[in-house]
Amino acid sequence: MATKTIRQTVRFKVPPERVYDTLMNSREHQALSGEPARISKRVGGKFTAWGPHISGFNLALKPGRRIVQAWRATDWPEDQYSVATFEIRKVKGGSELVFTQVGVPPHRYKGHVSGWRLYYWKAMQEVFAKGERSAKTRSSVKRARRWIEKTRS
């Protein structure tokens, strides 16, 4: 099956360790979506995010620097995983995250491209700056949750 690759770069005004911890700490990760997240901090350990909608396992971890995960969503073809890589480095004024996700099914490419930007990077920037997501982002997340519920039905 043909797949697509997502590549995104984003900067945060916090140290790389804070970015890494937000992605790898279940409680902090859950604060981005408001949906349950359970994330193992071990290589080979499993994770879920957005309730059961996202799942996978950790392939490689370098605290504060790198996360590599086998990653999938419930509406993907059965047993299909992508590889999501989060490279985090220190830059002047904070950190830069270079994100690559290889193996995304074409029917979900556009949704995941915008989903990462809105529900992860923008939400993280808001949480880092103000301690919480904006009302606009919370509203967008509610719409996304409704869409996810429809795909589960």
ZAPAMI-446582 format. One line per field, with one value per residue: z, y, x of N, C-alpha, C, O, CB in turn; residue number from 1; residue in three letters; chain. Coordinates in Angstrom, 3 decimals. Each point is the difference from the previous one (the first is absolute). Glycine has a CB too. Example, Ala and Ser with C-alpha at 12.3 -4.5 7.8 and 13.67 -1.06 7.14 Angstrom:
BEGIN
n.Z: 7.800,-1.966
n.Y: -5.690,2.223
n.X: 13.190,1.542
ca.Z: 0.000,0.060
ca.Y: 1.190,1.190
ca.X: -0.890,0.820
c.Z: 0.000,0.730
c.Y: 1.200,1.090
c.X: 0.900,-0.770
o.Z: 0.665,0.169
o.Y: -0.019,1.108
o.X: 1.036,0.509
cb.Z: 0.581,-2.314
cb.Y: -1.154,-1.736
cb.X: -2.928,0.675
seq: 1,2
type: ala,ser
mol: A,A
This chain:
BEGIN
n.Z: 0.000,-2.059,3.090,-0.553,1.229,2.115,-0.900,2.818,0.273,2.822,0.926,2.800,0.976,1.110,0.157,-2.612,2.866,-1.065,-2.558,1.689,1.943,-2.284,-1.092,2.869,1.875,-0.634,0.806,-2.679,-1.920,1.429,-0.609,-3.234,0.442,2.912,-0.534,2.726,-0.606,0.960,-0.647,0.797,1.093,-1.910,-2.856,-0.526,1.032,-1.676,-0.624,0.340,-1.264,0.395,3.100,-0.984,-2.012,0.458,0.122,-0.144,1.572,0.699,-3.048,2.281,3.063,-0.904,3.195,-2.100,-3.120,-0.859,0.435,-2.046,0.461,-1.808,-0.557,-0.410,0.010,1.199,-3.183,-0.415,-1.983,2.726,1.077,-0.812,2.255,-1.463,0.871,1.944,-0.628,2.660,-1.691,3.171,-1.397,2.614,-2.254,1.535,2.456,1.240,-1.103,-3.062,0.637,-2.748,0.256,-1.955,0.115,-1.952,-0.867,-0.854,-1.108,-2.606,2.259,1.950,-2.225,1.054,2.913,0.498,-1.104,2.189,2.347,0.214,0.043,2.294,2.052,0.400,-0.406,1.378,2.683,0.373,-0.271,2.300,2.070,-0.298,0.602,2.487,1.733,-2.814,-2.934,-0.562,1.208,-2.711,1.263,1.313,-2.868,-1.317,2.213,-0.703,-3.024,0.839,1.753,-2.479,-1.782,2.161,0.044,-3.142,0.235,2.288,-2.082
n.Y: -1.185,2.203,0.617,2.931,0.321,1.759,1.758,1.570,1.781,0.553,2.185,-1.252,3.026,-3.272,-0.574,-1.748,-0.460,1.284,-1.882,-2.586,0.622,0.409,-2.946,-1.526,1.137,-2.438,2.965,1.267,-1.720,1.030,3.102,-0.693,-0.843,1.087,-3.179,-1.592,0.922,-3.217,1.566,-3.142,2.355,-3.041,0.624,-1.350,2.358,-0.640,2.996,-0.341,2.965,0.454,-1.946,-2.148,2.750,-1.218,-3.312,0.294,-1.470,2.467,-0.824,1.540,1.130,2.200,0.642,2.514,-1.387,-1.441,-0.400,-2.595,-0.247,-2.684,2.732,-1.933,2.313,-2.448,0.782,-2.109,-2.129,-1.611,1.067,3.473,0.489,2.847,-0.648,2.518,0.899,1.929,1.044,1.464,2.024,1.725,2.069,2.316,-0.625,-3.245,-2.145,0.234,-2.235,-0.955,-1.172,-2.350,-0.999,-2.216,-0.738,2.670,-2.633,2.028,0.076,1.858,2.172,2.022,-1.178,0.199,2.992,0.986,-1.997,1.322,2.861,-0.482,-1.887,1.053,2.868,1.397,-1.631,0.848,3.074,-0.172,-1.428,2.138,2.476,-0.969,-2.641,-1.022,-0.855,3.127,-0.571,-0.965,-2.722,-0.708,0.159,-2.023,-2.186,-0.010,-0.680,-2.450,-1.332,-0.065,-1.514,-2.264,-0.661,-0.511,-2.155,-1.740,-0.342
n.X: 0.839,1.499,1.041,-0.220,2.792,-1.922,2.785,-1.318,2.725,-1.775,2.183,-1.005,0.713,1.285,3.124,-0.336,-1.294,-2.743,-0.158,0.334,-2.346,-2.184,0.524,-0.008,-2.623,-2.447,-0.219,1.040,-1.836,-2.618,0.786,-0.427,-3.024,-1.090,1.270,0.773,3.064,0.444,3.123,1.228,1.999,0.440,1.421,-3.115,-2.156,-2.611,-0.136,-3.104,0.329,-3.101,-0.850,1.369,0.978,2.903,0.735,3.019,1.654,1.818,1.267,1.580,-0.604,2.428,-1.790,-0.598,-0.444,-2.619,-3.242,1.079,-3.467,-0.033,-2.179,-2.711,-2.071,-1.692,0.373,2.838,-1.164,-0.781,2.968,0.262,2.498,0.094,2.857,-1.573,3.290,-0.942,3.069,-0.425,2.411,0.028,-1.401,1.356,-2.343,0.319,0.929,0.233,-2.445,1.894,-3.342,1.434,-3.249,2.013,-3.195,-2.252,-1.959,0.669,-2.263,2.067,1.574,-1.989,-0.136,3.074,0.350,-1.952,0.985,2.776,-1.285,-1.994,1.231,3.158,0.529,-2.393,0.249,3.036,-0.644,-2.168,1.847,2.314,-1.928,-1.699,1.314,-1.662,0.137,-0.423,-2.803,1.425,0.975,-2.812,-1.361,2.051,-0.619,-3.124,0.614,1.855,-2.303,-1.934,2.162,0.405,-3.079,-0.053,2.333,-1.672,-2.554
ca.Z: 0.000,-0.032,1.196,-0.079,1.081,0.551,0.557,0.575,0.937,0.859,1.094,1.285,0.879,1.192,-0.277,-0.613,1.000,0.241,-1.168,0.116,1.115,-0.364,-0.898,0.593,1.315,-0.238,0.504,-0.821,-1.342,0.095,0.078,-1.353,-0.661,0.937,-0.119,0.708,-0.616,0.833,-0.765,0.627,-0.212,-0.307,-1.363,-0.085,0.746,-0.787,0.323,-0.626,0.123,-0.474,0.385,-0.730,-1.426,-0.430,0.779,-0.569,0.967,-0.116,-0.672,0.503,0.858,0.550,0.752,-0.336,-1.343,-1.115,0.210,-1.220,0.364,-0.959,0.314,-0.876,0.437,-0.097,-1.320,-0.984,-0.292,1.123,0.150,-0.662,0.857,-0.563,0.926,0.344,0.608,0.580,0.279,0.766,0.262,0.602,-0.874,0.715,0.443,0.328,-0.657,-1.300,-0.172,-1.389,0.055,-1.240,0.144,-1.229,-0.081,0.264,-1.088,-0.764,0.361,1.262,-0.052,0.260,1.377,0.941,-0.168,0.767,1.393,0.728,0.178,0.889,1.260,0.718,0.052,0.482,1.393,0.828,0.110,0.916,1.359,0.448,0.201,0.905,0.942,-0.469,-1.391,-0.199,-0.217,-1.410,-0.154,0.698,-0.857,-1.133,0.523,0.159,-1.338,-0.373,0.781,-0.619,-1.221,0.411,0.438,-1.195,-0.678,0.825,-0.104
ca.Y: 1.185,1.271,0.821,1.359,0.435,1.334,0.643,1.297,0.563,0.998,0.506,0.245,0.866,-0.769,-0.897,-1.285,-0.959,0.295,-0.517,-1.458,-0.412,0.214,-1.080,-1.326,-0.098,-0.252,1.096,1.193,-0.303,0.067,1.406,0.556,-0.366,-0.222,-1.409,-0.846,-0.399,-0.885,-0.047,-0.640,0.712,-1.024,-0.504,-1.182,0.249,0.426,1.264,0.385,1.426,0.294,-1.195,-1.137,0.320,-0.090,-0.996,-0.423,-0.360,0.766,-0.682,0.560,1.169,0.708,1.069,1.377,0.160,-0.773,-1.001,-0.711,-0.858,-0.634,0.820,-0.245,0.450,-1.096,-0.076,-0.448,-1.433,-0.855,-0.327,0.937,0.992,0.934,0.278,1.420,0.389,1.334,0.416,1.242,0.569,1.329,1.130,1.267,0.330,-1.156,-1.263,-0.266,-1.383,-0.432,-1.150,-0.760,-1.190,-0.784,-1.117,0.438,-0.361,1.188,0.519,0.734,0.930,1.393,0.107,-0.082,1.198,1.089,-0.433,0.244,1.452,0.606,-0.684,-0.219,1.116,1.220,-0.238,0.053,1.398,0.667,-0.498,0.537,1.443,0.442,-1.046,-0.732,0.230,1.087,-0.413,-0.381,-1.331,-0.952,-0.194,-0.830,-1.358,-0.594,-0.408,-1.175,-1.133,-0.449,-0.711,-1.281,-0.847,-0.462,-1.026,-1.236,-0.595
ca.X: -0.839,0.710,-0.203,0.527,0.878,-0.226,1.196,-0.348,0.972,-0.650,0.846,-0.663,0.777,0.332,1.128,-0.337,-0.485,-1.423,-0.724,0.047,-0.857,-1.401,-0.395,0.200,-0.640,-1.428,-0.838,0.239,-0.494,-1.457,-0.394,-0.067,-1.255,-1.085,-0.347,0.950,1.265,0.828,1.236,1.148,1.266,1.005,0.081,-0.842,-1.225,-1.157,-0.656,-1.263,-0.304,-1.342,-0.735,0.579,0.098,1.397,0.736,1.270,1.043,1.239,1.098,1.258,-0.199,1.156,-0.664,0.316,0.561,-0.546,-1.049,-0.381,-1.119,-0.908,-1.165,-1.153,-1.314,-0.969,-0.640,0.981,-0.101,0.410,1.418,0.905,0.635,0.959,1.094,0.008,1.272,0.021,1.383,-0.108,1.320,0.039,0.284,-0.084,-1.350,-0.830,0.305,-0.602,-0.414,-0.155,-0.888,-0.174,-0.838,0.090,-0.939,-1.376,-0.916,-0.402,-1.331,0.082,1.132,-0.381,-0.482,1.121,0.833,-0.612,-0.133,1.254,0.197,-0.994,-0.251,1.259,0.954,-0.661,-0.403,1.208,0.422,-0.929,0.244,1.287,-0.096,-1.065,-0.365,-1.169,-0.392,-0.955,-1.392,-0.119,0.594,-0.883,-1.166,0.451,0.204,-1.336,-0.452,0.804,-0.508,-1.261,0.364,0.579,-1.109,-0.698,0.800,-0.048,-1.344
c.Z: 0.000,1.270,-0.230,1.221,0.401,0.548,0.489,0.963,0.775,1.097,1.228,0.863,1.353,-0.349,-0.612,0.984,0.273,-1.151,0.094,1.087,-0.319,-0.899,0.682,1.387,-0.215,0.398,-0.871,-1.423,-0.032,0.047,-1.380,-0.650,0.946,-0.010,0.721,-0.838,1.005,-0.793,0.826,-0.319,-0.302,-1.487,-0.027,0.730,-0.893,0.417,-0.673,0.227,-0.646,0.320,-0.732,-1.476,-0.558,0.864,-0.700,1.083,-0.321,-0.628,0.507,0.800,0.467,0.741,-0.351,-1.431,-1.121,0.472,-1.365,0.413,-1.225,0.398,-0.971,0.617,-0.270,-1.375,-1.112,-0.328,1.154,-0.060,-0.763,1.011,-0.846,0.986,0.181,0.746,0.426,0.353,0.654,0.258,0.585,-1.072,0.842,0.349,0.306,-0.688,-1.352,-0.071,-1.495,0.071,-1.384,0.313,-1.356,0.046,0.298,-1.175,-0.732,0.416,1.299,0.009,0.369,1.440,1.014,-0.115,0.835,1.477,0.810,0.265,1.053,1.377,0.784,0.056,0.527,1.466,0.931,0.177,0.978,1.442,0.538,0.323,1.113,1.025,-0.385,-1.473,-0.066,-0.180,-1.436,-0.227,0.694,-0.837,-1.205,0.430,0.177,-1.341,-0.455,0.755,-0.598,-1.281,0.335,0.428,-1.186,-0.686,0.782,-0.179,-1.169
c.Y: 1.246,0.778,1.368,0.289,1.424,0.498,1.383,0.425,1.100,0.401,0.273,0.846,-0.662,-0.909,-1.335,-1.027,0.193,-0.520,-1.521,-0.482,0.171,-1.126,-1.361,-0.185,-0.125,1.177,1.254,-0.196,0.114,1.443,0.641,-0.254,-0.071,-1.436,-0.848,-0.343,-0.873,-0.264,-0.634,0.816,-0.964,-0.338,-1.338,0.159,0.569,1.388,0.057,1.493,0.248,-1.185,-1.171,0.308,-0.153,-1.055,-0.339,-0.402,0.770,-0.850,0.463,1.257,0.540,1.192,1.391,0.204,-0.716,-1.018,-0.632,-1.016,-0.655,0.518,-0.332,0.590,-1.127,-0.118,-0.373,-1.466,-0.824,-0.327,0.922,1.029,0.937,0.077,1.512,0.301,1.461,0.299,1.375,0.525,1.402,1.021,1.264,0.296,-1.202,-1.277,-0.066,-1.489,-0.257,-1.327,-0.628,-1.214,-0.694,-1.117,0.362,-0.419,1.257,0.589,0.795,1.065,1.434,0.198,-0.041,1.197,1.141,-0.372,0.226,1.491,0.590,-0.649,-0.323,1.280,1.280,-0.159,0.061,1.444,0.762,-0.437,0.563,1.486,0.395,-1.035,-0.801,0.316,1.144,-0.569,-0.463,-1.406,-1.044,-0.303,-0.886,-1.448,-0.695,-0.469,-1.248,-1.233,-0.551,-0.771,-1.379,-0.950,-0.546,-1.114,-1.305,-0.732,-0.943
c.X: 0.883,-0.328,0.618,0.860,-0.341,1.327,-0.413,1.105,-0.700,0.968,-0.869,0.927,0.250,1.180,-0.454,-0.564,-1.490,-0.855,-0.088,-0.963,-1.482,-0.496,0.016,-0.622,-1.510,-0.879,0.160,-0.520,-1.527,-0.491,-0.100,-1.353,-1.194,-0.485,1.042,1.233,0.746,1.268,1.112,1.250,1.138,-0.002,-0.743,-1.317,-1.094,-0.490,-1.364,-0.179,-1.356,-0.907,0.633,0.286,1.420,0.682,1.301,0.969,1.272,1.099,1.358,-0.317,1.349,-0.576,0.524,0.452,-0.748,-1.039,-0.265,-1.057,-0.627,-1.376,-1.126,-1.268,-1.012,-0.642,0.982,-0.255,0.579,1.494,0.948,0.493,0.836,1.158,0.038,1.297,-0.078,1.463,-0.081,1.408,-0.137,0.355,-0.102,-1.459,-0.883,0.434,-0.706,-0.306,-0.147,-0.754,-0.100,-0.854,-0.055,-1.037,-1.439,-0.894,-0.484,-1.351,0.017,1.093,-0.395,-0.464,1.124,0.928,-0.574,-0.142,1.260,0.178,-0.935,-0.040,1.266,0.819,-0.640,-0.414,1.206,0.472,-0.892,0.236,1.312,-0.098,-0.967,-0.434,-1.221,-0.253,-1.001,-1.410,-0.197,0.561,-0.865,-1.233,0.354,0.182,-1.350,-0.551,0.758,-0.481,-1.289,0.286,0.566,-1.108,-0.783,0.775,0.013,-1.311,-0.125
o.Z: 0.754,0.464,-1.009,1.001,-0.854,0.708,-0.762,0.680,-0.574,0.433,-0.090,-0.100,1.049,-1.176,0.176,-0.364,0.234,0.226,-0.168,-0.222,0.416,0.128,-0.359,0.537,-0.604,-0.764,-0.354,-0.598,-0.948,-0.487,-0.156,-0.702,-0.436,0.737,0.082,-1.202,1.187,-1.063,1.057,-1.091,0.108,-0.644,0.856,-0.200,-1.000,1.080,-1.007,0.983,-0.825,-0.862,-0.031,-0.736,-1.139,1.217,-1.175,1.121,-1.133,0.448,0.134,-0.377,0.488,-0.618,-0.025,-0.416,-1.099,1.023,-0.985,0.885,-1.072,1.154,-1.194,1.202,-0.860,-0.367,-1.180,0.754,0.631,-1.060,-0.145,0.708,-1.046,1.091,-0.953,1.003,-0.792,0.972,-0.578,0.469,-0.219,-0.795,1.122,-0.882,0.323,0.153,-0.274,0.358,-0.689,0.557,-0.997,0.959,-0.946,1.022,0.439,-1.154,0.646,-0.027,0.295,1.006,0.916,0.636,0.978,1.009,0.768,0.869,1.123,1.108,0.871,1.014,1.178,1.079,0.884,0.805,1.091,1.107,0.793,0.902,1.159,0.965,0.765,0.857,0.696,-0.559,0.955,-0.277,-0.244,-0.704,-0.544,-0.051,-0.375,-0.745,-0.294,-0.089,-0.590,-0.579,-0.076,-0.261,-0.653,-0.371,0.020,-0.482,-0.577,0.232,-0.218
o.Y: 0.083,-0.004,0.235,-0.715,0.871,-0.724,0.796,-0.825,0.830,-0.797,0.390,-0.107,0.637,-0.247,-0.403,-0.783,-0.971,-0.544,-0.577,-0.928,-0.822,-0.440,-0.878,-1.107,0.881,0.398,0.646,0.920,0.540,0.294,1.011,0.865,0.095,-0.357,0.405,-0.252,0.323,-0.621,0.511,0.558,0.360,0.022,-0.857,-0.795,0.661,0.501,-0.664,0.550,-0.790,-0.490,-0.116,-0.885,-0.434,-0.027,0.303,-0.330,0.428,-1.112,-0.805,0.779,-0.751,1.023,0.254,1.138,0.538,-0.665,0.707,-0.825,0.601,-0.144,-0.174,0.258,-0.852,-1.087,0.085,-0.703,0.387,-0.326,-0.340,0.626,-0.386,-0.566,0.746,-0.637,0.877,-0.545,0.934,-0.738,0.707,-0.206,-0.033,0.017,0.171,-0.447,0.719,-0.842,0.698,-0.985,0.695,-0.727,0.509,-0.671,-0.857,0.274,0.998,1.218,0.698,0.684,0.582,0.995,0.748,0.463,0.635,0.865,0.501,0.399,0.755,0.695,-0.352,0.572,0.649,0.909,0.563,0.401,0.805,0.837,0.409,0.460,0.923,0.283,-0.951,0.947,0.244,-1.187,-0.951,-0.804,-1.085,-1.145,-0.878,-0.924,-1.188,-1.075,-0.905,-1.084,-1.214,-1.017,-0.986,-1.174,-1.157,-0.962,-1.061,-1.207,-0.576
o.X: 0.969,-1.141,0.664,-0.048,-0.165,0.700,-0.548,0.610,-0.706,0.832,-1.164,1.222,-0.094,0.267,-1.150,-0.877,-0.720,-1.081,-1.074,-0.778,-0.816,-1.142,-0.785,0.024,-0.612,-0.879,-0.987,-0.557,-0.569,-1.092,-0.686,-0.522,-1.147,-0.919,1.159,-0.090,0.057,-0.034,0.369,0.120,1.172,-1.049,0.218,-0.918,0.281,0.312,-0.247,0.496,-0.459,-0.730,1.225,0.436,0.171,-0.185,0.204,-0.388,0.220,0.278,0.921,-0.875,0.845,-0.293,1.204,0.217,-0.133,0.167,-0.215,0.227,-0.068,-0.405,0.243,-0.073,0.225,-0.448,-0.339,-0.673,0.983,0.534,1.174,-0.788,0.522,-0.070,0.225,0.320,-0.345,0.523,-0.555,0.866,-0.984,0.917,-0.507,-0.858,-1.175,1.137,-0.961,0.824,-0.743,0.483,-0.195,0.259,-0.600,-0.145,-0.766,0.330,-0.319,-0.174,-0.970,0.189,0.580,0.346,-0.015,0.532,0.723,0.116,-0.070,0.360,0.430,0.054,-0.067,0.159,0.558,0.204,-0.087,0.358,0.488,0.030,0.065,0.611,0.278,-0.837,-0.357,0.553,-0.738,-0.172,-0.743,-0.611,-0.205,-0.449,-0.778,-0.328,-0.125,-0.594,-0.590,-0.081,-0.190,-0.643,-0.341,0.016,-0.422,-0.597,0.241,-0.076,-1.066
cb.Z: 0.465,-3.004,2.499,-2.335,0.036,-0.141,-0.793,-0.915,-0.941,-0.919,-1.571,-0.039,-2.209,2.036,1.723,-1.279,0.801,1.106,-1.255,-0.554,1.150,0.069,-1.525,-1.835,1.720,1.124,2.695,1.991,0.539,1.675,2.393,0.488,-1.193,-1.035,-2.286,2.479,-2.616,2.232,-2.338,0.927,1.422,2.961,-1.308,0.013,3.047,-1.356,1.244,-0.629,0.808,-0.983,0.436,2.302,1.461,-1.971,2.086,-3.053,1.443,1.558,-2.133,-1.595,0.261,-1.253,1.857,2.755,2.228,-2.240,2.976,-2.002,3.051,-1.529,2.107,-2.073,0.395,2.774,1.961,0.096,-3.106,1.124,0.463,-2.914,2.973,-2.343,0.242,-0.885,-0.621,-0.052,-1.397,0.621,-1.657,3.040,-3.192,-0.314,-1.658,0.185,2.516,-1.462,2.950,-1.384,2.903,-1.889,2.817,-1.259,0.190,2.549,0.636,-1.847,-1.469,0.114,-2.674,-3.040,-1.699,-1.124,-3.104,-2.931,-1.881,-2.167,-3.252,-3.021,-2.223,-1.802,-2.795,-3.146,-1.888,-1.911,-3.151,-2.748,-1.676,-2.355,-3.158,-2.676,1.005,2.885,-1.516,-0.769,2.005,0.029,0.421,2.264,1.102,-0.268,1.470,2.071,0.021,0.110,2.129,1.243,-0.498,1.093,2.090,0.197,-0.412,1.436,1.264
cb.Y: -1.330,0.046,-2.280,1.456,-2.397,0.215,-2.087,0.341,-1.385,-0.155,0.637,-2.086,1.359,0.324,1.473,1.240,0.919,2.588,2.527,0.936,1.446,2.925,2.214,1.014,0.492,-2.808,-1.578,-0.388,-2.072,-2.491,-0.878,-1.199,-1.346,2.713,0.026,-0.673,1.805,-0.472,1.531,-2.847,1.447,-0.956,2.040,-0.546,-0.284,-2.903,1.807,-2.864,1.430,1.982,1.412,-0.612,2.000,2.474,-1.237,1.833,-2.730,2.477,0.560,-1.719,-0.145,-1.773,-1.884,-0.845,-0.297,0.969,0.566,1.143,0.851,-1.993,2.017,-2.369,3.307,1.387,1.617,2.373,0.099,-0.649,-1.980,-0.957,-1.224,1.909,-2.822,0.723,-2.565,0.352,-2.276,-0.010,-2.073,-0.762,-1.185,0.837,1.855,2.007,-1.846,2.778,-0.742,2.166,0.340,1.516,0.552,1.206,-0.567,1.699,-3.057,-2.149,-2.638,-2.711,-2.032,-0.758,-1.812,-2.938,-1.363,-0.137,-2.181,-2.439,-0.620,-0.127,-0.583,-2.971,-1.675,-0.418,-1.990,-2.699,-0.887,-0.691,-2.522,-2.177,-0.660,1.156,2.343,-0.916,-2.672,2.617,2.569,3.230,2.099,2.003,3.128,2.917,1.921,2.556,3.307,2.565,2.182,2.994,3.180,2.319,2.483,3.234,2.859,2.268,2.599
cb.X: -2.806,1.096,-0.668,-1.958,1.983,-3.140,2.129,-3.096,2.684,-3.129,2.795,-2.516,-0.873,-2.685,2.386,2.658,3.005,1.716,1.861,3.179,2.647,1.461,1.679,2.055,2.466,1.318,1.190,2.577,2.547,1.098,1.777,2.978,2.503,0.264,-2.310,-1.824,0.061,-1.986,-1.075,-1.215,-1.962,0.796,2.028,2.964,1.086,-0.954,2.481,-1.533,2.930,1.638,-3.390,-1.656,-2.074,0.237,-2.350,0.017,-1.220,-0.930,-2.371,2.185,-3.084,1.913,-1.561,0.376,2.268,1.998,-0.847,2.078,-0.352,1.867,1.233,1.157,0.371,0.015,-1.299,2.379,-0.828,-2.846,-1.894,-0.404,-0.493,-1.732,1.124,-2.871,1.610,-2.939,1.530,-3.049,1.967,-0.255,-0.374,2.923,1.401,-2.985,1.253,0.422,-0.444,1.682,-1.104,1.974,-0.788,2.616,2.626,0.501,-0.408,1.477,-0.038,-1.047,0.429,-0.986,-2.087,-0.674,-0.061,-1.348,-1.560,0.673,0.294,-1.379,-1.952,-0.163,0.666,-1.028,-1.822,0.291,0.380,-1.714,-1.347,0.558,0.268,0.090,1.357,-1.542,1.138,1.981,-0.031,0.783,2.506,1.260,-0.123,1.468,2.250,0.175,0.030,2.064,1.241,-0.572,0.794,2.112,0.274,-0.402,1.177,1.588,0.146
seq: 1,2,3,4,5,6,7,8,9,10,11,12,13,14,15,16,17,18,19,20,21,22,23,24,25,26,27,28,29,30,31,32,33,34,35,36,37,38,39,40,41,42,43,44,45,46,47,48,49,50,51,52,53,54,55,56,57,58,59,60,61,62,63,64,65,66,67,68,69,70,71,72,73,74,75,76,77,78,79,80,81,82,83,84,85,86,87,88,89,90,91,92,93,94,95,96,97,98,99,100,101,102,103,104,105,106,107,108,109,110,111,112,113,114,115,116,117,118,119,120,121,122,123,124,125,126,127,128,129,130,131,132,133,134,135,136,137,138,139,140,141,142,143,144,145,146,147,148,149,150,151,152,153
type: met,ala,thr,lys,thr,ile,arg,gln,thr,val,arg,phe,lys,val,pro,pro,glu,arg,val,tyr,asp,thr,leu,met,asn,ser,arg,glu,his,gln,ala,leu,ser,gly,glu,pro,ala,arg,ile,ser,lys,arg,val,gly,gly,lys,phe,thr,ala,trp,gly,pro,his,ile,ser,gly,phe,asn,leu,ala,leu,lys,pro,gly,arg,arg,ile,val,gln,ala,trp,arg,ala,thr,asp,trp,pro,glu,asp,gln,tyr,ser,val,ala,thr,phe,glu,ile,arg,lys,val,lys,gly,gly,ser,glu,leu,val,phe,thr,gln,val,gly,val,pro,pro,his,arg,tyr,lys,gly,his,val,ser,gly,trp,arg,leu,tyr,tyr,trp,lys,ala,met,gln,glu,val,phe,ala,lys,gly,glu,arg,ser,ala,lys,thr,arg,ser,ser,val,lys,arg,ala,arg,arg,trp,ile,glu,lys,thr,arg,ser
mol: A,A,A,A,A,A,A,A,A,A,A,A,A,A,A,A,A,A,A,A,A,A,A,A,A,A,A,A,A,A,A,A,A,A,A,A,A,A,A,A,A,A,A,A,A,A,A,A,A,A,A,A,A,A,A,A,A,A,A,A,A,A,A,A,A,A,A,A,A,A,A,A,A,A,A,A,A,A,A,A,A,A,A,A,A,A,A,A,A,A,A,A,A,A,A,A,A,A,A,A,A,A,A,A,A,A,A,A,A,A,A,A,A,A,A,A,A,A,A,A,A,A,A,A,A,A,A,A,A,A,A,A,A,A,A,A,A,A,A,A,A,A,A,A,A,A,A,A,A,A,A,A,A
